[in-house]
Amino acid sequence: MPWPHPAVPSPTLALAGWCPLSPAGAQTTQLLVEPPWRPAVLWDRVTLTCQGSGTAGATTWYKDGQRWGQEGGNNFTVTESGTYKCERPGSGLSRPVIVSNDQVVLQVPARALLEGDTLTLRCRYRQDKLVTWVYFYREETELRGLHNGTELSLSPLQLNHRGRYHCKVWVNNSVSQRWEESAPVTVTVHVAAGVGWTLFFLLLLMGVIMAWHRWHRVAARKHQERVPPESLAPPQEGEVLYTHVVSSKQGQRLPRITVPQAPRVTYAELRGPQGRPRECSDINEIVP
């Protein structure tokens, strides 16, 4: 008989509290947890260690927002569930670490998760009792269901793996058969330092190349505007120089070109005295 499929979980508040790696050189107080999983579970032997500037004897511990009785030491073994913080006088207050005592707990590594890492999700039932089916979710989307398995690995991590994760287990015992659900855990994926610097330099290089091309185009355009047009050489003998052409349209007729013609000359014959043709001697008679 197939096991029933879990229903989509209702929204719940996300768990907070983990101890990420601090940036190189940063003076911050860190609260380290062993085993290195978050949230920690009370049925493990959980040890908290406070690291920061100043002496270990100056460590102040807080539980659930209140100053707690563990004074002086920089580490101790947890015997109660709750939210823990520590404070060192030279580096301030640490981030919170949650120690859970829930029936079902989803755990992720208690370290900074970078792009390219492997994320292991652990779904644990109280005291690690055997469960038949485990389903993992990101937000409201089912990732995978495992039969007789409690861990799911996501690799390589990408920025779109950020979000809230939770799990459900199918409990089958002599008392009842039911689904039980964990509280969600927020997963943050950071950009690796080397990848971040490489991307920065690539973007910077692209910006420089684009700026150079733009400057080159603007300089070329300004140069063309400043250079005067070349003067025309005088036409040689037999050449025709056209300074400009005027086009006119009258209806759909092509413009007519007028070709100059030789002048027309009319010759007339003048008669001499008594109606005879003039001779050269007649001209001599007229001209004194």
Residue pairs with C-beta under 8 A, 6 or more apart in sequence:
3 132
3 133
3 170
4 170
4 179
5 145
6 135
6 168
6 170
6 179
6 181
7 179
8 140
9 137
9 140
9 166
9 168
9 181
12 166
12 183
12 184
13 183
13 184
14 164
14 183
14 184
14 185
14 186
15 38
15 39
15 98
15 100
15 183
15 184
15 185
15 186
16 96
16 98
16 186
17 38
17 39
17 83
17 95
17 96
17 97
17 98
18 38
18 95
18 97
18 110
19 30
19 31
19 32
19 33
19 38
19 94
19 95
19 97
19 110
19 111
20 95
20 111
20 112
21 111
21 112
22 28
22 30
27 52
27 53
27 90
27 91
28 52
28 91
28 92
28 94
29 50
29 51
29 52
29 86
29 87
29 88
29 91
29 92
29 93
29 94
30 50
30 51
30 52
30 94
30 95
31 48
31 49
31 50
31 51
31 84
31 85
31 86
31 94
31 95
31 96
31 97
32 48
32 49
32 50
32 51
32 110
33 40
33 46
33 47
33 48
33 49
33 97
33 110
34 46
34 47
34 48
34 49
35 44
35 46
36 109
36 110
36 111
37 107
37 108
37 109
37 110
37 122
38 97
38 98
38 107
38 108
38 109
38 110
38 185
39 97
39 98
39 99
39 100
39 105
39 107
39 185
40 46
40 78
40 97
40 98
40 99
40 100
40 110
41 99
41 100
41 101
41 105
41 107
41 124
42 78
42 80
42 81
42 99
42 100
42 101
43 101
43 126
43 127
43 128
45 77
46 77
46 78
46 99
47 75
47 76
47 77
47 78
48 75
48 76
48 78
48 84
48 86
48 97
49 74
49 75
50 56
50 59
50 61
50 74
50 75
50 86
50 88
50 94
51 74
52 86
52 88
52 90
52 91
52 92
52 94
53 88
53 89
53 90
53 91
54 88
54 89
54 90
54 91
56 72
56 73
56 74
57 72
57 73
58 88
58 89
59 71
59 72
59 73
59 74
59 86
59 87
59 88
60 67
60 71
60 86
60 87
60 88
61 67
61 68
61 69
61 70
61 71
61 76
61 84
61 85
61 86
61 87
62 68
62 84
62 85
62 86
62 87
62 93
63 80
63 82
63 83
63 84
64 82
64 83
65 83
68 84
70 76
74 86
78 84
78 99
80 99
81 99
81 100
81 101
82 98
82 99
83 96
83 97
83 98
83 99
84 96
84 97
84 98
84 99
85 93
85 94
85 95
85 96
85 97
86 93
86 94
87 93
87 94
97 110
100 183
102 126
102 182
102 183
103 125
103 126
103 180
104 123
104 124
104 125
104 126
104 167
104 168
104 169
104 180
104 181
104 182
105 123
105 124
105 182
105 183
106 121
106 122
106 123
106 124
106 136
106 165
106 166
106 167
106 182
106 183
106 184
106 185
107 121
107 122
107 123
107 124
107 185
108 119
108 120
108 121
108 122
108 165
108 185
108 187
109 119
109 120
112 190
113 119
113 157
113 187
113 188
113 189
113 190
114 157
114 189
114 190
114 191
114 192
115 156
115 157
115 158
115 159
115 189
115 190
115 191
115 192
115 195
116 156
116 157
116 192
116 195
117 155
117 156
117 157
118 153
118 154
118 155
118 156
118 157
119 153
119 154
119 155
119 157
119 161
119 187
120 151
120 152
120 153
121 136
121 151
121 152
121 153
121 154
121 165
121 167
122 150
122 151
123 134
123 136
123 150
123 151
123 152
123 167
123 169
123 182
124 150
125 131
125 150
125 169
125 171
125 180
131 150
131 169
131 170
131 171
131 172
132 147
132 148
132 170
132 172
133 145
133 146
133 147
133 169
133 170
134 145
134 146
134 149
134 150
134 167
134 168
134 169
134 170
135 142
135 144
135 145
135 146
135 167
135 168
136 142
136 143
136 144
136 145
136 146
136 152
136 165
136 166
136 167
137 143
137 165
137 166
137 167
137 168
138 161
138 163
138 164
138 165
139 163
139 164
143 152
144 152
146 152
154 161
157 189
158 189
159 189
159 191
161 187
161 189
162 187
162 188
162 189
163 186
163 187
164 184
164 185
164 186
164 187
165 184
165 185
165 187
166 181
166 182
166 183
166 184
166 185
167 181
167 182
168 179
168 180
168 181
168 182
169 179
169 180
170 177
170 178
170 179
171 177
171 178
171 179
171 180
191 199
232 241
235 241
247 255
248 255
269 277
270 278
271 277
271 278
272 278
272 279
272 282
273 282
